[in-house]
Amino acid sequence: DTTRATGRALPDRARPGRPAVNAWLTAFSLLAALPAMAFARPAFDPEIGAQLSLDRVFRDASGEQRTIGQMLAGRPALLIFGYDKCPNLCGVTQQAVASDLKKTSLDPDTYRALFVSIDAADTPEDAGDAQATVAAAADARNLSAWRFLTSADGAGGALAAEAGISFDTRARIDQFAHPIAVIALTPKGRIAQVLPALSFTPRDLELALVEASSGRLGSIADHVFLLCAGFDASKGRYTPAIWAALKLASIVMVVGLATAILLARGRRA
């Protein structure tokens, strides 16, 4: 203790002052918060049944302006949010959906596949480039169902927010951090189902559109399957409820047998 050793108190300028301590604490708090800030994830909370605005105006790859309602025109749709210059999963998801839709029995004239850009800087030319890339995974007939939409006024981001999806701008690397999924829309723009990106099958996409159409699309087999099927949100797939019931029944049977054996042993004792 310097005070005891010298018999004198330290001058004020030699003591660690409170402002300095506060400054260190503030710096430490900021450093501690950096990992959380760096790894903060955008929101992803789509709600089944949520109504999306049908009057937002977008431009397609040809530059033509239309509202979402006009593009749906009474059809169900698969909706994907992303941006045209994305170097990551956006293009991969587009091609996977296009390739899988080609394997379904649905007529592409009866549904829409909408890719909505959340980047206000994306142009119809960028949308055209994205469309040309998807064309490699879908033949001309199936490509006719697709619309690649841009908006300079932020309509894409606003529509994503209505769907429960947010995104973060990474200005330093000129990219967006955002969740990606395939959302099935009813003809009136309500969310009918949500399929996690890249975990779906052609059958999942077909059933999602059939379900969103309220019975207007699909074969008799599709509707019979939907009657005895449930959607497993943890896997992003349609799973027959019969299988789930059989699994539950088997579990109940095992528990019942184990209980009977324990009771029988208890009586013998």
HUPEZI-V150129 format. One line per field, one symbol per residue. psi: psi as a letter, one per 40 degrees, with the letter a starting at -180 (. if undefined). burial: I if it has 9 or more other C-alpha atoms within 8 Angstrom, else O. A space follows every 10 residues. Layout:
# HUPEZI-V150129
psi = ???
burial = ???
This chain:
# HUPEZI-V150129
psi = hddddeeiii ideeihiddd dddddddddd ddedddddeh iiigfihheh hiheehhiha deehhiiddd ddfeiiihhh iaidehebed dddddddddd ddeieiheee iihhhhhehe eiiddddddd ddddddehid dddeeihhhi heeedddddd ddefhiiihg ddefiihiih ihhhiideei hdihhiheei iddddddddd ddefediiid dddddddfii hhddefihhh dddddddddd dddddddddd dddddddd.
burial = OIIOOOOOOO OOOOOOOOOO IOOOOOOOOO OOOOOOOOOO OIIOOIOIOI OIIIOIIIII IOOOOIIIIO OIOOIIIIII IIIIOIOOOI IOIIIIIIII IIOIOIOIOI IIIIIIIIII OIIIOIIIII IOIIIOIIIO OIIOIIIIII IIOIIIIOII IIIIIIIOOI OOOOIIIIII IIIIIIIIII IIIIIIIOII OIOIIIIIII IIIOIOIIOO OIIOIIOIII OIOOOIIIII IOOIOOOOOO OOOOOOOOOO OOOOOOOOO
